[in-house]
Amino acid sequence: MQATAYTYDPGTRAGSVLLDDGTPLPFDAAAFDAGGLRLLRPGQRVRIRTEGAGDDRRVVFLTLQTFADPQAPQG
């Protein structure tokens, strides 16, 4: 799934993304670290993986749109 980086705090490595429908979705340091990034700027297109649904939905993986998700189905 793709989204746009909305906020990012380099001190905590946490922030939020905006889904394409405008819904904000937070991410924590674990999700940021899983993607192997060192920096994120608001407005960058990102590739995310989420778990859960509704209010329990959370980002578990975040990387740049041009980078692959190693757990994505190949085909």
C-alpha distances in whole Angstrom, upper triangle without the diagonal:
4,7,11,13,15,18,19,22,23,26,24,20,19,17,15,12,11,9,9,12,14,13,14,13,15,14,17,19,18,14,15,18,15,14,17,17,20,20,17,18,17,16,14,11,9,6,5,6,8,12,14,14,16,18,17,13,13,10,12,10,10,11,11,9,12,12,11,10,13,12,10,12,14,16
4,7,10,13,15,17,20,21,24,22,19,18,16,13,10,9,7,8,11,12,12,13,12,14,14,17,19,18,14,15,17,16,13,17,16,19,18,15,15,14,12,11,7,6,5,6,9,11,14,17,17,18,19,19,15,14,11,13,11,9,10,9,7,10,11,12,11,15,15,13,15,17,18
4,7,9,12,14,17,19,22,20,17,15,13,10,6,6,5,6,9,9,10,9,9,11,12,15,17,18,14,14,17,16,14,17,15,18,16,13,13,11,9,9,6,5,6,7,10,11,15,17,17,17,18,18,14,13,11,13,12,9,10,10,9,12,13,14,14,18,18,16,19,20,22
4,6,9,11,15,17,20,19,16,14,11,9,5,5,7,8,11,9,10,9,10,12,12,15,17,18,15,14,17,17,15,17,15,17,14,10,10,7,6,6,5,6,9,10,13,14,18,20,19,19,19,20,17,15,13,15,14,11,11,10,9,13,14,16,16,20,20,19,22,23,25
4,6,8,11,13,16,15,13,11,8,6,4,6,9,11,13,11,12,10,10,10,10,13,14,16,13,11,15,16,13,15,13,14,11,7,7,5,5,5,6,7,10,10,14,15,18,20,20,20,19,20,17,14,12,14,13,10,10,9,11,14,15,17,17,20,21,20,23,25,27
4,7,11,13,16,15,13,11,7,5,5,6,10,12,13,10,11,8,9,9,11,13,15,17,15,13,17,18,17,18,16,16,13,9,8,5,6,8,10,10,13,13,16,16,19,21,20,20,19,19,17,15,13,16,15,13,14,13,14,18,18,20,20,23,24,23,27,28,30
4,7,10,12,12,10,8,5,5,7,9,13,15,17,14,13,10,10,9,10,11,13,16,14,12,16,18,16,18,15,15,12,9,8,6,9,10,12,12,15,15,17,17,20,21,22,21,19,20,18,15,14,16,16,13,14,14,16,19,20,22,21,24,25,25,28,30,32
4,6,9,9,7,6,4,7,9,12,15,18,20,17,16,13,12,10,9,10,10,13,12,10,13,15,14,15,12,11,9,7,7,7,11,11,13,13,15,15,17,18,20,22,23,22,21,20,19,16,14,15,14,12,13,14,16,19,19,21,20,23,24,24,28,30,32
4,5,6,5,6,6,9,12,15,19,22,23,20,19,16,15,12,11,10,10,13,13,11,13,16,16,16,13,12,9,9,10,10,14,14,17,16,18,18,20,20,22,24,25,24,22,22,21,17,16,17,16,14,15,16,19,22,21,23,23,25,26,27,30,32,35
4,6,5,7,9,12,15,18,21,24,26,23,22,19,17,14,13,11,10,13,13,10,12,15,15,14,11,9,7,8,10,12,15,15,18,16,19,18,20,21,23,26,27,27,25,24,23,19,17,18,17,14,15,16,19,21,20,22,22,24,25,27,30,32,35
4,6,8,10,14,17,21,23,26,28,25,24,20,19,15,14,12,10,13,15,12,13,17,17,16,14,11,11,12,14,15,19,19,21,20,22,21,22,23,24,26,28,28,26,25,24,20,18,19,18,17,18,19,23,25,23,25,24,26,27,29,33,34,37
4,5,8,12,15,19,21,25,26,24,22,18,16,13,11,8,7,10,12,10,11,14,15,15,13,12,12,12,14,15,19,19,20,19,20,18,20,20,21,23,25,25,22,21,20,17,15,16,16,15,16,19,22,24,22,24,23,24,25,27,30,32,36
4,7,10,13,17,19,22,24,22,20,17,15,11,9,7,5,8,9,6,8,11,12,12,10,9,9,9,12,13,16,15,17,15,16,15,17,17,19,21,23,24,22,20,19,15,13,13,13,11,13,15,18,20,19,20,19,21,22,23,27,29,32
4,7,10,14,16,20,21,19,17,13,11,8,6,4,5,8,8,7,10,12,13,14,12,12,11,10,12,12,15,15,16,14,15,14,15,15,17,19,20,20,18,17,16,12,11,12,12,11,13,15,18,21,19,21,19,21,21,23,26,29,31
4,7,11,13,17,18,15,14,10,9,6,5,7,8,11,10,9,12,14,14,15,13,14,12,9,10,10,12,13,14,13,14,13,15,15,17,18,19,19,17,16,15,12,10,12,13,11,13,15,17,20,19,21,19,22,22,23,26,29,31
4,7,10,13,14,12,10,6,5,4,5,8,11,13,11,10,14,15,14,17,15,16,14,11,11,9,11,12,12,11,13,11,13,13,15,16,17,16,14,15,13,10,9,12,12,10,13,14,15,19,19,20,19,22,21,21,25,27,29
4,6,10,11,9,8,6,5,6,8,11,13,15,12,11,15,16,14,17,15,16,14,11,11,9,9,9,9,8,10,9,12,12,15,16,16,16,15,15,13,11,9,12,12,9,11,12,13,16,17,18,17,20,20,19,23,25,27
4,6,8,5,5,4,6,9,11,14,17,18,15,15,19,19,17,20,18,20,17,14,13,10,9,10,10,10,11,11,13,13,16,17,16,15,15,16,13,12,11,15,14,12,14,14,14,17,18,19,19,22,22,21,23,25,27
4,5,5,5,6,7,11,12,16,19,19,16,16,20,19,18,21,19,22,19,16,16,13,12,12,10,10,10,10,12,11,14,15,14,14,14,15,12,12,11,14,14,13,14,14,13,17,18,18,17,21,20,18,21,23,24
4,5,7,9,11,14,16,20,22,23,19,19,23,22,20,23,21,24,22,18,17,14,12,13,10,11,12,12,14,14,17,18,16,16,17,19,15,15,14,18,17,15,16,15,13,17,19,19,19,22,22,19,21,23,24
4,6,9,11,15,17,21,24,24,21,22,25,24,23,26,24,27,24,21,20,17,15,16,14,15,15,15,16,15,18,18,16,14,16,18,15,16,16,19,19,18,19,19,17,21,22,23,22,25,24,22,24,26,27
4,6,9,13,16,19,22,23,20,20,24,24,22,25,23,25,22,19,18,14,13,15,13,14,15,15,17,16,18,18,16,15,15,17,15,15,15,19,19,17,19,18,17,21,23,23,23,26,25,24,26,28,29
4,6,10,13,17,20,21,18,19,22,22,21,24,23,25,22,19,18,15,14,16,15,15,15,14,15,13,15,15,13,11,12,14,12,12,13,16,17,16,18,19,18,22,23,23,22,25,24,23,25,28,29
4,7,10,13,17,18,15,16,20,20,19,22,20,22,19,16,16,13,13,14,14,13,14,13,14,13,15,15,14,12,11,13,11,11,11,15,15,14,17,17,17,21,22,22,21,24,23,22,25,28,30
4,7,10,14,15,12,13,17,17,16,19,18,20,18,15,16,14,14,15,14,13,13,10,11,10,12,12,12,11,10,10,8,7,7,11,12,12,15,16,17,20,20,20,19,21,20,20,23,26,28
4,7,10,12,10,11,14,15,15,18,16,18,16,14,15,13,15,15,15,13,14,11,12,10,12,13,13,13,11,11,9,7,7,10,11,11,14,16,17,21,20,21,19,21,21,21,24,27,29
4,7,8,6,7,10,11,12,14,13,15,14,12,14,13,15,15,15,12,12,10,10,10,11,13,15,15,13,12,10,7,5,7,8,8,12,14,16,19,18,18,16,19,18,19,22,25,28
4,5,6,6,9,10,12,13,13,14,14,13,15,15,18,17,17,15,15,12,13,12,13,15,17,17,15,14,12,9,8,8,9,10,13,16,18,21,19,20,17,19,19,20,24,26,30
4,5,5,6,8,10,11,11,11,12,12,15,16,19,18,18,15,16,14,14,14,15,18,20,21,19,17,16,12,10,9,10,10,12,15,18,20,18,19,17,18,19,21,24,27,30
4,5,5,6,9,10,11,13,14,14,18,19,21,19,19,16,15,13,12,13,13,16,19,20,19,16,15,11,9,7,8,9,12,16,18,20,18,18,15,16,16,18,22,24,27
4,6,5,7,9,10,12,13,13,16,16,18,16,16,12,11,9,9,9,11,14,17,18,17,15,13,9,6,4,4,6,9,13,15,17,15,15,12,14,14,15,19,21,25
4,6,6,7,7,9,9,9,13,14,16,14,14,11,11,10,11,12,15,17,20,21,20,18,16,12,9,8,6,5,7,11,14,16,13,14,13,14,15,17,21,22,26
4,5,5,7,8,10,11,15,17,19,17,17,14,13,12,13,14,16,19,22,24,23,20,18,15,12,10,8,8,9,12,15,17,14,15,13,14,15,17,21,22,26
4,6,8,11,13,13,17,19,20,17,17,13,12,10,10,12,14,17,20,22,22,19,17,14,10,8,6,7,8,12,14,15,12,12,10,10,11,14,17,19,22
4,6,9,11,11,15,16,17,14,13,10,9,9,10,13,15,19,21,23,23,21,18,15,11,9,6,5,5,8,11,12,9,9,8,9,11,13,16,18,21
4,7,9,11,15,17,18,15,15,12,12,12,14,16,19,22,25,27,26,24,21,18,14,13,9,8,7,9,13,13,10,11,11,11,14,16,19,20,23
4,6,7,11,14,15,12,13,11,12,12,15,17,20,23,25,27,26,24,22,18,15,14,11,8,6,8,12,12,10,12,12,14,16,18,21,22,25
4,7,11,14,16,13,15,13,15,16,18,20,23,26,28,29,28,26,24,20,17,16,14,11,10,11,15,15,13,16,16,18,20,21,25,26,29
4,7,10,13,11,13,12,14,15,18,20,23,26,27,28,27,26,23,20,17,17,14,11,10,10,14,15,14,17,17,19,22,22,26,27,30
4,7,9,7,10,9,12,13,16,18,21,24,25,25,24,24,21,18,15,16,13,10,9,9,12,14,13,16,17,19,21,21,25,26,29
4,6,6,9,10,14,15,19,20,23,26,26,26,25,25,23,20,17,18,16,13,12,10,13,15,16,19,19,22,24,24,27,28,30
4,6,9,10,14,15,18,19,23,24,25,24,23,24,21,19,16,18,17,13,13,12,13,16,17,20,20,24,25,24,28,29,31
4,6,9,13,14,18,19,23,25,25,24,24,24,22,20,17,19,18,14,13,11,12,14,16,19,20,23,24,23,26,27,29
4,6,10,12,16,18,22,24,24,24,24,24,21,19,16,18,15,12,10,8,8,11,13,15,16,20,21,20,24,24,26
4,7,10,13,16,19,22,22,23,23,23,20,18,15,16,14,10,9,6,6,9,11,13,14,18,19,17,20,21,23
4,6,10,13,16,19,20,21,21,21,17,15,12,13,10,7,6,4,4,8,9,10,11,14,15,14,18,19,21
4,7,10,14,17,18,20,20,19,16,14,10,11,8,6,5,6,5,8,8,8,8,11,12,11,14,15,17
4,7,10,13,15,16,17,16,12,10,7,7,5,5,7,9,8,12,11,10,8,12,11,10,14,16,18
4,7,10,12,15,16,14,10,9,6,6,5,7,9,12,12,14,13,11,8,11,9,9,12,15,18
4,7,9,11,12,10,7,5,4,5,7,9,12,15,15,18,17,15,12,14,12,12,15,18,20
4,7,10,11,8,6,6,7,7,10,12,16,19,19,21,20,18,15,16,13,14,16,19,22
4,7,8,5,4,6,9,10,13,16,19,22,22,25,23,22,18,20,17,17,19,22,25
4,6,5,4,8,11,13,16,17,21,23,23,26,25,23,20,22,19,19,20,24,26
4,5,6,9,12,15,18,19,22,24,24,27,27,26,23,25,23,22,24,27,29
4,6,8,12,15,18,19,22,25,25,28,28,27,24,26,24,24,26,29,31
4,6,10,12,15,17,21,24,24,27,26,25,22,24,21,21,24,27,29
4,7,9,12,14,18,20,20,24,23,22,19,21,18,18,21,24,26
4,6,9,11,15,17,18,21,20,19,16,18,17,17,20,23,26
4,6,7,11,14,15,18,16,16,13,15,14,15,18,21,23
4,7,11,14,15,18,16,15,11,13,12,13,16,19,22
4,7,10,12,14,12,11,8,10,10,11,15,17,20
4,7,9,12,10,10,9,11,12,12,16,18,21
4,6,8,6,8,8,11,12,13,16,17,20
4,5,5,8,9,13,15,14,17,18,20
4,6,8,9,13,14,13,16,16,18
4,7,10,13,15,14,16,15,17
4,7,9,12,11,14,14,16
4,6,9,8,11,10,13
4,5,5,9,10,13
4,6,8,9,13
4,6,9,12
4,6,9
4,7
4
